Amino acid sequence: MQTTTVDALKARIDNGEEVNLLDVREDHERADFNIGGRHIPIGKIQSMQFDDIEDWKDKEVIVYCRSGNRSGIASTFLEQAGFKNAVNLTGGMLAWQEKFGK
């Protein structure tokens, strides 16, 4: 599984690079804080319910959650479903908030 850090992702965002972000947290977690992107909770990913991102199959998809655990699982599911470049955000939103705040 490919990974990236919050520092690397923030630099890409700050440079204006278009990145495909996928938040796999629950609704209440996303409502509290998020860095954007599409939202599909992990349960839907595991149930193979991700039609909203089929257009990303051949693109890099950076997957994030609270700590990096669920996004790692989701990245594996996406790879098994044929996504070519699923990338897990190491440390998730906890690392993001620790480093950059809300």
Backbone atoms as SQL, in Angstrom:
CREATE TABLE atoms (id INTEGER PRIMARY KEY, chain TEXT, resi INTEGER, resn TEXT, atom TEXT, x REAL, y REAL, z REAL);
INSERT INTO atoms VALUES
  (1, 'A', 1, 'MET', 'N', 0.837, -1.181, 0.000),
  (2, 'A', 1, 'MET', 'CA', 0.000, 0.000, 0.000),
  (3, 'A', 1, 'MET', 'C', 0.880, 1.241, 0.000),
  (4, 'A', 2, 'GLN', 'N', 0.521, 2.174, -0.832),
  (5, 'A', 2, 'GLN', 'CA', 1.236, 3.440, -0.879),
  (6, 'A', 2, 'GLN', 'C', 0.752, 4.335, 0.259),
  (7, 'A', 3, 'THR', 'N', 1.644, 5.178, 0.754),
  (8, 'A', 3, 'THR', 'CA', 1.288, 6.121, 1.801),
  (9, 'A', 3, 'THR', 'C', 1.845, 7.496, 1.469),
  (10, 'A', 4, 'THR', 'N', 1.268, 8.498, 2.128),
  (11, 'A', 4, 'THR', 'CA', 1.808, 9.847, 2.071),
  (12, 'A', 4, 'THR', 'C', 1.646, 10.459, 3.449),
  (13, 'A', 5, 'THR', 'N', 2.373, 11.519, 3.697),
  (14, 'A', 5, 'THR', 'CA', 2.326, 12.193, 4.995),
  (15, 'A', 5, 'THR', 'C', 1.455, 13.450, 4.913),
  (16, 'A', 6, 'VAL', 'N', 1.070, 13.944, 6.076),
  (17, 'A', 6, 'VAL', 'CA', 0.291, 15.185, 6.091),
  (18, 'A', 6, 'VAL', 'C', 1.128, 16.348, 5.569),
  (19, 'A', 7, 'ASP', 'N', 2.437, 16.341, 5.835),
  (20, 'A', 7, 'ASP', 'CA', 3.303, 17.409, 5.325),
  (21, 'A', 7, 'ASP', 'C', 3.313, 17.434, 3.799),
  (22, 'A', 8, 'ALA', 'N', 3.467, 16.258, 3.204),
  (23, 'A', 8, 'ALA', 'CA', 3.513, 16.173, 1.741),
  (24, 'A', 8, 'ALA', 'C', 2.174, 16.580, 1.129),
  (25, 'A', 9, 'LEU', 'N', 1.080, 16.124, 1.727),
  (26, 'A', 9, 'LEU', 'CA', -0.240, 16.479, 1.198),
  (27, 'A', 9, 'LEU', 'C', -0.502, 17.968, 1.337),
  (28, 'A', 10, 'LYS', 'N', -0.191, 18.543, 2.486),
  (29, 'A', 10, 'LYS', 'CA', -0.418, 19.978, 2.695),
  (30, 'A', 10, 'LYS', 'C', 0.382, 20.791, 1.692),
  (31, 'A', 11, 'ALA', 'N', 1.607, 20.397, 1.427),
  (32, 'A', 11, 'ALA', 'CA', 2.436, 21.112, 0.447),
  (33, 'A', 11, 'ALA', 'C', 1.790, 21.066, -0.934),
  (34, 'A', 12, 'ARG', 'N', 1.266, 19.928, -1.309),
  (35, 'A', 12, 'ARG', 'CA', 0.602, 19.802, -2.617),
  (36, 'A', 12, 'ARG', 'C', -0.633, 20.687, -2.686),
  (37, 'A', 13, 'ILE', 'N', -1.423, 20.685, -1.624),
  (38, 'A', 13, 'ILE', 'CA', -2.627, 21.519, -1.589),
  (39, 'A', 13, 'ILE', 'C', -2.243, 22.997, -1.634),
  (40, 'A', 14, 'ASP', 'N', -1.262, 23.382, -0.821),
  (41, 'A', 14, 'ASP', 'CA', -0.810, 24.779, -0.786),
  (42, 'A', 14, 'ASP', 'C', -0.245, 25.238, -2.124),
  (43, 'A', 15, 'ASN', 'N', 0.317, 24.316, -2.894),
  (44, 'A', 15, 'ASN', 'CA', 0.855, 24.642, -4.220),
  (45, 'A', 15, 'ASN', 'C', -0.233, 24.695, -5.286),
  (46, 'A', 16, 'GLY', 'N', -1.473, 24.447, -4.878),
  (47, 'A', 16, 'GLY', 'CA', -2.588, 24.521, -5.818),
  (48, 'A', 16, 'GLY', 'C', -2.767, 23.275, -6.658),
  (49, 'A', 17, 'GLU', 'N', -2.087, 22.212, -6.285),
  (50, 'A', 17, 'GLU', 'CA', -2.219, 20.972, -7.039),
  (51, 'A', 17, 'GLU', 'C', -3.604, 20.371, -6.803),
  (52, 'A', 18, 'GLU', 'N', -4.196, 19.866, -7.863),
  (53, 'A', 18, 'GLU', 'CA', -5.484, 19.201, -7.724),
  (54, 'A', 18, 'GLU', 'C', -5.244, 17.789, -7.217),
  (55, 'A', 19, 'VAL', 'N', -5.819, 17.478, -6.064),
  (56, 'A', 19, 'VAL', 'CA', -5.681, 16.148, -5.488),
  (57, 'A', 19, 'VAL', 'C', -7.068, 15.553, -5.261),
  (58, 'A', 20, 'ASN', 'N', -7.173, 14.262, -5.462),
  (59, 'A', 20, 'ASN', 'CA', -8.434, 13.553, -5.246),
  (60, 'A', 20, 'ASN', 'C', -8.427, 13.002, -3.829),
  (61, 'A', 21, 'LEU', 'N', -9.184, 13.645, -2.942),
  (62, 'A', 21, 'LEU', 'CA', -9.251, 13.250, -1.550),
  (63, 'A', 21, 'LEU', 'C', -10.510, 12.446, -1.286),
  (64, 'A', 22, 'LEU', 'N', -10.378, 11.395, -0.507),
  (65, 'A', 22, 'LEU', 'CA', -11.513, 10.569, -0.112),
  (66, 'A', 22, 'LEU', 'C', -11.512, 10.426, 1.404),
  (67, 'A', 23, 'ASP', 'N', -12.539, 10.950, 2.037),
  (68, 'A', 23, 'ASP', 'CA', -12.725, 10.885, 3.485),
  (69, 'A', 23, 'ASP', 'C', -13.597, 9.675, 3.791),
  (70, 'A', 24, 'VAL', 'N', -13.067, 8.703, 4.544),
  (71, 'A', 24, 'VAL', 'CA', -13.822, 7.482, 4.843),
  (72, 'A', 24, 'VAL', 'C', -14.340, 7.456, 6.281),
  (73, 'A', 25, 'ARG', 'N', -14.335, 8.596, 6.950),
  (74, 'A', 25, 'ARG', 'CA', -14.836, 8.665, 8.319),
  (75, 'A', 25, 'ARG', 'C', -16.369, 8.706, 8.332),
  (76, 'A', 26, 'GLU', 'N', -16.919, 8.641, 9.509),
  (77, 'A', 26, 'GLU', 'CA', -18.369, 8.727, 9.681),
  (78, 'A', 26, 'GLU', 'C', -18.815, 10.185, 9.538),
  (79, 'A', 27, 'ASP', 'N', -20.107, 10.372, 9.310),
  (80, 'A', 27, 'ASP', 'CA', -20.664, 11.712, 9.081),
  (81, 'A', 27, 'ASP', 'C', -20.304, 12.693, 10.194),
  (82, 'A', 28, 'HIS', 'N', -20.462, 12.269, 11.451),
  (83, 'A', 28, 'HIS', 'CA', -20.200, 13.182, 12.569),
  (84, 'A', 28, 'HIS', 'C', -18.728, 13.584, 12.656),
  (85, 'A', 29, 'GLU', 'N', -17.837, 12.699, 12.262),
  (86, 'A', 29, 'GLU', 'CA', -16.418, 13.034, 12.263),
  (87, 'A', 29, 'GLU', 'C', -16.124, 14.070, 11.186),
  (88, 'A', 30, 'ARG', 'N', -16.708, 13.884, 10.026),
  (89, 'A', 30, 'ARG', 'CA', -16.507, 14.818, 8.921),
  (90, 'A', 30, 'ARG', 'C', -17.081, 16.187, 9.257),
  (91, 'A', 31, 'ALA', 'N', -18.236, 16.189, 9.925),
  (92, 'A', 31, 'ALA', 'CA', -18.867, 17.462, 10.295),
  (93, 'A', 31, 'ALA', 'C', -17.983, 18.250, 11.264),
  (94, 'A', 32, 'ASP', 'N', -17.249, 17.544, 12.113),
  (95, 'A', 32, 'ASP', 'CA', -16.388, 18.193, 13.096),
  (96, 'A', 32, 'ASP', 'C', -15.191, 18.877, 12.439),
  (97, 'A', 33, 'PHE', 'N', -14.554, 18.178, 11.475),
  (98, 'A', 33, 'PHE', 'CA', -13.381, 18.734, 10.804),
  (99, 'A', 33, 'PHE', 'C', -13.061, 17.891, 9.585),
  (100, 'A', 34, 'ASN', 'N', -12.770, 18.554, 8.464),
  (101, 'A', 34, 'ASN', 'CA', -12.325, 17.819, 7.280),
  (102, 'A', 34, 'ASN', 'C', -11.488, 18.731, 6.403),
  (103, 'A', 35, 'ILE', 'N', -10.756, 18.112, 5.494),
  (104, 'A', 35, 'ILE', 'CA', -9.903, 18.885, 4.583),
  (105, 'A', 35, 'ILE', 'C', -10.447, 18.844, 3.157),
  (106, 'A', 36, 'GLY', 'N', -11.699, 18.423, 3.034),
  (107, 'A', 36, 'GLY', 'CA', -12.340, 18.425, 1.729),
  (108, 'A', 36, 'GLY', 'C', -12.354, 17.056, 1.082),
  (109, 'A', 37, 'GLY', 'N', -12.690, 17.056, -0.176),
  (110, 'A', 37, 'GLY', 'CA', -12.762, 15.825, -0.934),
  (111, 'A', 37, 'GLY', 'C', -14.137, 15.187, -0.857),
  (112, 'A', 38, 'ARG', 'N', -14.228, 14.031, -1.457),
  (113, 'A', 38, 'ARG', 'CA', -15.478, 13.272, -1.436),
  (114, 'A', 38, 'ARG', 'C', -15.570, 12.463, -0.147),
  (115, 'A', 39, 'HIS', 'N', -16.793, 12.189, 0.248),
  (116, 'A', 39, 'HIS', 'CA', -17.014, 11.482, 1.514),
  (117, 'A', 39, 'HIS', 'C', -17.789, 10.197, 1.273),
  (118, 'A', 40, 'ILE', 'N', -17.143, 9.078, 1.594),
  (119, 'A', 40, 'ILE', 'CA', -17.793, 7.775, 1.556),
  (120, 'A', 40, 'ILE', 'C', -17.333, 7.020, 2.804),
  (121, 'A', 41, 'PRO', 'N', -18.223, 6.838, 3.793),
  (122, 'A', 41, 'PRO', 'CA', -17.811, 6.134, 5.014),
  (123, 'A', 41, 'PRO', 'C', -17.258, 4.738, 4.718),
  (124, 'A', 42, 'ILE', 'N', -16.363, 4.279, 5.572),
  (125, 'A', 42, 'ILE', 'CA', -15.674, 3.004, 5.382),
  (126, 'A', 42, 'ILE', 'C', -16.639, 1.845, 5.160),
  (127, 'A', 43, 'GLY', 'N', -17.780, 1.852, 5.828),
  (128, 'A', 43, 'GLY', 'CA', -18.750, 0.766, 5.658),
  (129, 'A', 43, 'GLY', 'C', -19.222, 0.627, 4.225),
  (130, 'A', 44, 'LYS', 'N', -19.391, 1.752, 3.548),
  (131, 'A', 44, 'LYS', 'CA', -19.811, 1.709, 2.145),
  (132, 'A', 44, 'LYS', 'C', -18.675, 1.221, 1.255),
  (133, 'A', 45, 'ILE', 'N', -17.455, 1.597, 1.590),
  (134, 'A', 45, 'ILE', 'CA', -16.295, 1.119, 0.827),
  (135, 'A', 45, 'ILE', 'C', -16.229, -0.404, 0.948),
  (136, 'A', 46, 'GLN', 'N', -16.381, -0.919, 2.177),
  (137, 'A', 46, 'GLN', 'CA', -16.301, -2.355, 2.401),
  (138, 'A', 46, 'GLN', 'C', -17.455, -3.096, 1.729),
  (139, 'A', 47, 'SER', 'N', -18.582, -2.406, 1.537),
  (140, 'A', 47, 'SER', 'CA', -19.729, -3.011, 0.843),
  (141, 'A', 47, 'SER', 'C', -19.673, -2.770, -0.658),
  (142, 'A', 48, 'MET', 'N', -18.534, -2.237, -1.115),
  (143, 'A', 48, 'MET', 'CA', -18.311, -1.957, -2.539),
  (144, 'A', 48, 'MET', 'C', -19.326, -0.947, -3.090),
  (145, 'A', 49, 'GLN', 'N', -19.705, 0.024, -2.283),
  (146, 'A', 49, 'GLN', 'CA', -20.642, 1.072, -2.689),
  (147, 'A', 49, 'GLN', 'C', -19.885, 2.385, -2.879),
  (148, 'A', 50, 'PHE', 'N', -19.162, 2.471, -3.981),
  (149, 'A', 50, 'PHE', 'CA', -18.387, 3.686, -4.211),
  (150, 'A', 50, 'PHE', 'C', -18.489, 4.162, -5.652),
  (151, 'A', 51, 'ASP', 'N', -19.704, 4.141, -6.175),
  (152, 'A', 51, 'ASP', 'CA', -19.933, 4.628, -7.538),
  (153, 'A', 51, 'ASP', 'C', -19.499, 6.081, -7.709),
  (154, 'A', 52, 'ASP', 'N', -19.546, 6.865, -6.610),
  (155, 'A', 52, 'ASP', 'CA', -19.200, 8.287, -6.677),
  (156, 'A', 52, 'ASP', 'C', -17.750, 8.543, -7.078),
  (157, 'A', 53, 'ILE', 'N', -16.897, 7.527, -6.980),
  (158, 'A', 53, 'ILE', 'CA', -15.483, 7.736, -7.309),
  (159, 'A', 53, 'ILE', 'C', -14.991, 6.827, -8.434),
  (160, 'A', 54, 'GLU', 'N', -15.895, 6.201, -9.154),
  (161, 'A', 54, 'GLU', 'CA', -15.484, 5.333, -10.266),
  (162, 'A', 54, 'GLU', 'C', -14.604, 6.085, -11.269),
  (163, 'A', 55, 'ASP', 'N', -14.842, 7.394, -11.420),
  (164, 'A', 55, 'ASP', 'CA', -14.049, 8.195, -12.354),
  (165, 'A', 55, 'ASP', 'C', -12.605, 8.377, -11.879),
  (166, 'A', 56, 'TRP', 'N', -12.286, 7.939, -10.677),
  (167, 'A', 56, 'TRP', 'CA', -10.931, 8.051, -10.137),
  (168, 'A', 56, 'TRP', 'C', -10.132, 6.761, -10.283),
  (169, 'A', 57, 'LYS', 'N', -10.671, 5.733, -10.909),
  (170, 'A', 57, 'LYS', 'CA', -10.010, 4.414, -10.943),
  (171, 'A', 57, 'LYS', 'C', -8.574, 4.470, -11.465),
  (172, 'A', 58, 'ASP', 'N', -8.306, 5.334, -12.414),
  (173, 'A', 58, 'ASP', 'CA', -6.966, 5.426, -12.994),
  (174, 'A', 58, 'ASP', 'C', -6.173, 6.611, -12.465),
  (175, 'A', 59, 'LYS', 'N', -6.687, 7.268, -11.424),
  (176, 'A', 59, 'LYS', 'CA', -6.029, 8.450, -10.861),
  (177, 'A', 59, 'LYS', 'C', -5.560, 8.163, -9.443),
  (178, 'A', 60, 'GLU', 'N', -4.704, 9.017, -8.950),
  (179, 'A', 60, 'GLU', 'CA', -4.309, 8.917, -7.551),
  (180, 'A', 60, 'GLU', 'C', -5.494, 9.320, -6.672),
  (181, 'A', 61, 'VAL', 'N', -5.762, 8.523, -5.650),
  (182, 'A', 61, 'VAL', 'CA', -6.808, 8.809, -4.671),
  (183, 'A', 61, 'VAL', 'C', -6.151, 8.785, -3.302),
  (184, 'A', 62, 'ILE', 'N', -6.154, 9.912, -2.616),
  (185, 'A', 62, 'ILE', 'CA', -5.585, 9.984, -1.278),
  (186, 'A', 62, 'ILE', 'C', -6.729, 9.788, -0.289),
  (187, 'A', 63, 'VAL', 'N', -6.631, 8.705, 0.475),
  (188, 'A', 63, 'VAL', 'CA', -7.693, 8.298, 1.388),
  (189, 'A', 63, 'VAL', 'C', -7.314, 8.713, 2.804),
  (190, 'A', 64, 'TYR', 'N', -8.276, 9.337, 3.508),
  (191, 'A', 64, 'TYR', 'CA', -7.983, 9.734, 4.883),
  (192, 'A', 64, 'TYR', 'C', -9.112, 9.405, 5.841),
  (193, 'A', 65, 'CYS', 'N', -8.730, 9.277, 7.120),
  (194, 'A', 65, 'CYS', 'CA', -9.676, 9.020, 8.198),
  (195, 'A', 65, 'CYS', 'C', -9.156, 9.754, 9.441),
  (196, 'A', 66, 'ARG', 'N', -9.558, 9.303, 10.599),
  (197, 'A', 66, 'ARG', 'CA', -9.146, 9.946, 11.842),
  (198, 'A', 66, 'ARG', 'C', -7.656, 9.717, 12.121),
  (199, 'A', 67, 'SER', 'N', -7.211, 8.451, 12.021),
  (200, 'A', 67, 'SER', 'CA', -5.837, 8.138, 12.435),
  (201, 'A', 67, 'SER', 'C', -4.995, 7.455, 11.365),
  (202, 'A', 68, 'GLY', 'N', -5.608, 7.057, 10.273),
  (203, 'A', 68, 'GLY', 'CA', -4.880, 6.355, 9.224),
  (204, 'A', 68, 'GLY', 'C', -5.187, 4.873, 9.159),
  (205, 'A', 69, 'ASN', 'N', -5.883, 4.342, 10.158),
  (206, 'A', 69, 'ASN', 'CA', -6.191, 2.912, 10.161),
  (207, 'A', 69, 'ASN', 'C', -7.308, 2.560, 9.182),
  (208, 'A', 70, 'ARG', 'N', -8.457, 3.219, 9.305),
  (209, 'A', 70, 'ARG', 'CA', -9.571, 2.924, 8.398),
  (210, 'A', 70, 'ARG', 'C', -9.218, 3.272, 6.954),
  (211, 'A', 71, 'SER', 'N', -8.471, 4.344, 6.771),
  (212, 'A', 71, 'SER', 'CA', -8.089, 4.720, 5.408),
  (213, 'A', 71, 'SER', 'C', -7.135, 3.688, 4.805),
  (214, 'A', 72, 'GLY', 'N', -6.332, 3.048, 5.643),
  (215, 'A', 72, 'GLY', 'CA', -5.478, 1.963, 5.154),
  (216, 'A', 72, 'GLY', 'C', -6.307, 0.789, 4.680),
  (217, 'A', 73, 'ILE', 'N', -7.323, 0.444, 5.448),
  (218, 'A', 73, 'ILE', 'CA', -8.238, -0.631, 5.056),
  (219, 'A', 73, 'ILE', 'C', -8.958, -0.255, 3.768),
  (220, 'A', 74, 'ALA', 'N', -9.458, 0.975, 3.707),
  (221, 'A', 74, 'ALA', 'CA', -10.172, 1.432, 2.516),
  (222, 'A', 74, 'ALA', 'C', -9.261, 1.429, 1.290),
  (223, 'A', 75, 'SER', 'N', -8.018, 1.833, 1.451),
  (224, 'A', 75, 'SER', 'CA', -7.069, 1.828, 0.333),
  (225, 'A', 75, 'SER', 'C', -6.890, 0.422, -0.221),
  (226, 'A', 76, 'THR', 'N', -6.800, -0.555, 0.677),
  (227, 'A', 76, 'THR', 'CA', -6.670, -1.952, 0.256),
  (228, 'A', 76, 'THR', 'C', -7.911, -2.410, -0.507),
  (229, 'A', 77, 'PHE', 'N', -9.096, -2.075, -0.006),
  (230, 'A', 77, 'PHE', 'CA', -10.334, -2.423, -0.701),
  (231, 'A', 77, 'PHE', 'C', -10.377, -1.795, -2.094),
  (232, 'A', 78, 'LEU', 'N', -9.975, -0.537, -2.179),
  (233, 'A', 78, 'LEU', 'CA', -9.983, 0.137, -3.483),
  (234, 'A', 78, 'LEU', 'C', -9.014, -0.537, -4.450),
  (235, 'A', 79, 'GLU', 'N', -7.836, -0.885, -3.970),
  (236, 'A', 79, 'GLU', 'CA', -6.868, -1.586, -4.824),
  (237, 'A', 79, 'GLU', 'C', -7.454, -2.900, -5.328),
  (238, 'A', 80, 'GLN', 'N', -8.118, -3.636, -4.452),
  (239, 'A', 80, 'GLN', 'CA', -8.733, -4.903, -4.838),
  (240, 'A', 80, 'GLN', 'C', -9.865, -4.697, -5.845),
  (241, 'A', 81, 'ALA', 'N', -10.474, -3.511, -5.825),
  (242, 'A', 81, 'ALA', 'CA', -11.563, -3.188, -6.747),
  (243, 'A', 81, 'ALA', 'C', -11.049, -2.604, -8.061),
  (244, 'A', 82, 'GLY', 'N', -9.724, -2.532, -8.221),
  (245, 'A', 82, 'GLY', 'CA', -9.162, -2.082, -9.487),
  (246, 'A', 82, 'GLY', 'C', -8.674, -0.649, -9.529),
  (247, 'A', 83, 'PHE', 'N', -8.677, 0.034, -8.393),
  (248, 'A', 83, 'PHE', 'CA', -8.129, 1.394, -8.372),
  (249, 'A', 83, 'PHE', 'C', -6.610, 1.287, -8.455),
  (250, 'A', 84, 'LYS', 'N', -6.029, 2.032, -9.357),
  (251, 'A', 84, 'LYS', 'CA', -4.608, 1.886, -9.679),
  (252, 'A', 84, 'LYS', 'C', -3.663, 2.571, -8.699),
  (253, 'A', 85, 'ASN', 'N', -4.158, 3.607, -7.984),
  (254, 'A', 85, 'ASN', 'CA', -3.242, 4.433, -7.204),
  (255, 'A', 85, 'ASN', 'C', -3.912, 4.949, -5.930),
  (256, 'A', 86, 'ALA', 'N', -4.352, 4.034, -5.050),
  (257, 'A', 86, 'ALA', 'CA', -4.934, 4.412, -3.761),
  (258, 'A', 86, 'ALA', 'C', -3.798, 4.656, -2.771),
  (259, 'A', 87, 'VAL', 'N', -3.834, 5.808, -2.106),
  (260, 'A', 87, 'VAL', 'CA', -2.755, 6.220, -1.211),
  (261, 'A', 87, 'VAL', 'C', -3.337, 6.536, 0.168),
  (262, 'A', 88, 'ASN', 'N', -2.776, 5.937, 1.195),
  (263, 'A', 88, 'ASN', 'CA', -3.238, 6.161, 2.562),
  (264, 'A', 88, 'ASN', 'C', -2.525, 7.363, 3.178),
  (265, 'A', 89, 'LEU', 'N', -3.303, 8.249, 3.804),
  (266, 'A', 89, 'LEU', 'CA', -2.723, 9.394, 4.512),
  (267, 'A', 89, 'LEU', 'C', -2.321, 8.941, 5.919),
  (268, 'A', 90, 'THR', 'N', -1.034, 8.792, 6.134),
  (269, 'A', 90, 'THR', 'CA', -0.498, 8.320, 7.407),
  (270, 'A', 90, 'THR', 'C', -0.842, 9.302, 8.531),
  (271, 'A', 91, 'GLY', 'N', -1.435, 8.759, 9.593),
  (272, 'A', 91, 'GLY', 'CA', -1.754, 9.591, 10.760),
  (273, 'A', 91, 'GLY', 'C', -3.095, 10.282, 10.685),
  (274, 'A', 92, 'GLY', 'N', -3.677, 10.356, 9.494),
  (275, 'A', 92, 'GLY', 'CA', -5.015, 10.911, 9.314),
  (276, 'A', 92, 'GLY', 'C', -5.189, 12.325, 9.845),
  (277, 'A', 93, 'MET', 'N', -6.436, 12.619, 10.252),
  (278, 'A', 93, 'MET', 'CA', -6.768, 13.967, 10.711),
  (279, 'A', 93, 'MET', 'C', -6.155, 14.284, 12.071),
  (280, 'A', 94, 'LEU', 'N', -5.851, 13.262, 12.856),
  (281, 'A', 94, 'LEU', 'CA', -5.146, 13.528, 14.115),
  (282, 'A', 94, 'LEU', 'C', -3.781, 14.143, 13.837),
  (283, 'A', 95, 'ALA', 'N', -3.039, 13.577, 12.901),
  (284, 'A', 95, 'ALA', 'CA', -1.731, 14.113, 12.526),
  (285, 'A', 95, 'ALA', 'C', -1.867, 15.499, 11.893),
  (286, 'A', 96, 'TRP', 'N', -2.892, 15.671, 11.051),
  (287, 'A', 96, 'TRP', 'CA', -3.125, 16.963, 10.406),
  (288, 'A', 96, 'TRP', 'C', -3.371, 18.044, 11.449),
  (289, 'A', 97, 'GLN', 'N', -4.283, 17.767, 12.386),
  (290, 'A', 97, 'GLN', 'CA', -4.624, 18.753, 13.386),
  (291, 'A', 97, 'GLN', 'C', -3.456, 19.024, 14.341),
  (292, 'A', 98, 'GLU', 'N', -2.689, 18.017, 14.668),
  (293, 'A', 98, 'GLU', 'CA', -1.517, 18.203, 15.514),
  (294, 'A', 98, 'GLU', 'C', -0.498, 19.121, 14.848),
  (295, 'A', 99, 'LYS', 'N', -0.337, 18.944, 13.552),
  (296, 'A', 99, 'LYS', 'CA', 0.665, 19.694, 12.802),
  (297, 'A', 99, 'LYS', 'C', 0.177, 21.095, 12.385),
  (298, 'A', 100, 'PHE', 'N', -1.089, 21.160, 11.921),
  (299, 'A', 100, 'PHE', 'CA', -1.568, 22.403, 11.305),
  (300, 'A', 100, 'PHE', 'C', -2.771, 23.027, 12.007),
  (301, 'A', 101, 'GLY', 'N', -3.331, 22.383, 13.016),
  (302, 'A', 101, 'GLY', 'CA', -4.526, 22.901, 13.684),
  (303, 'A', 101, 'GLY', 'C', -5.760, 22.664, 12.862),
  (304, 'A', 102, 'LYS', 'N', -6.868, 23.217, 13.330),
  (305, 'A', 102, 'LYS', 'CA', -8.142, 23.015, 12.621),
  (306, 'A', 102, 'LYS', 'C', -8.315, 24.012, 11.526);
